[in-house]
């Protein structure tokens, strides 16, 4: 039978903000972990990344990124590469952040 008649009234539904915040937080954490793994695969290990985000109009928007290099280990073949520029490039490729929104910290723990 092709006579399906569905009517959905969207004004009767509410967004569960707690669930949505949990999902956004999980997505940000997952991206942080993926960025850390990608940098480790490129020879930059023990980097901690924190993505700061907001949920404007129920959508996830990254605001800034904190990169902790305090415990970073660089493989010998990467020592002559500008680590800041390389890390910024990886982060920018995976987020909507600009260079100015990516901050480095080499002195204290951020997690």
C-alpha positions in Angstrom: 0.0 0.0 0.0 1.5 3.3 -1.1 -1.0 5.5 0.7 1.1 6.3 3.8 0.0 9.5 5.3 2.4 10.7 8.0 2.1 14.1 9.6 4.8 15.2 12.1 4.3 18.2 14.2 7.7 19.5 15.1 6.4 22.1 17.6 5.4 19.2 19.9 9.0 18.1 20.3 11.6 19.6 22.6 15.4 19.1 22.4 16.8 17.2 25.4 19.6 19.7 26.2 21.3 17.3 28.7 21.5 14.6 26.1 22.6 17.1 23.4 25.3 18.5 25.7 26.5 15.0 26.4 26.7 14.2 22.7 28.6 17.4 21.9 31.0 16.8 24.8 31.6 13.2 23.6 32.2 14.4 20.0 34.8 17.0 21.3 36.5 14.4 23.4 36.6 12.0 20.5 38.1 14.6 18.3 40.7 15.5 20.9 41.7 11.9 21.1 41.9 11.6 17.3 44.1 14.7 17.1 46.4 13.3 19.7 46.6 10.0 17.9 47.2 11.7 14.6 50.1 13.7 16.0 51.6 10.7 17.7 51.5 8.9 14.3 53.4 11.8 12.9 56.1 11.7 15.6 54.8 14.1 18.2 53.7 12.1 21.2 52.4 12.9 24.7 50.5 16.0 23.6 47.4 17.0 25.5 44.7 18.7 23.5 41.6 20.4 24.9 38.9 21.7 22.5 36.7 24.5 24.0 33.3 24.6 22.4 29.9 26.1 22.6 26.5 24.8 21.6 24.9 27.7 19.8 21.5 26.9 18.4 22.0 23.3 19.5 25.0 23.0 17.2 28.6 22.2 18.2 31.0 25.0 17.5 34.6 24.9 18.4 35.8 28.2 20.0 39.5 27.5 20.8 42.0 24.8 21.4 44.6 24.5 24.1 47.7 22.4 23.3 49.8 21.3 26.2 53.4 20.5 25.1 54.8 20.0 28.6 55.4 16.3 28.2 55.8 16.2 24.4 58.3 13.8 22.9 59.4 14.5 19.3 60.9 11.8 17.1 64.4 12.4 15.9 63.4 12.9 12.3 61.0 15.7 13.3 63.3 17.9 15.3 64.0 20.4 12.6 60.4 20.9 11.7 58.5 23.9 13.3 56.4 21.9 15.8 54.0 24.8 16.3 53.1 25.2 12.7 52.8 21.5 12.1 50.5 21.0 15.1 48.4 24.1 14.1 48.0 22.6 10.6 46.7 19.3 11.9 44.3 21.0 14.2 43.0 23.4 11.5 42.5 20.6 9.1 40.1 18.9 11.5 38.3 21.8 13.1 37.0 25.2 12.0 39.6 27.0 14.1 42.0 29.7 13.0 45.6 30.0 14.0 44.7 32.7 16.6 42.3 30.3 18.3 45.0 27.6 18.9 47.0 28.3 22.1 50.1 26.5 23.2 51.1 25.8 26.8 54.5 24.3 27.8 54.5 24.8 31.5 51.5 23.3 33.2 49.0 20.5 32.9 45.7 21.5 31.4 43.7 18.3 31.8 
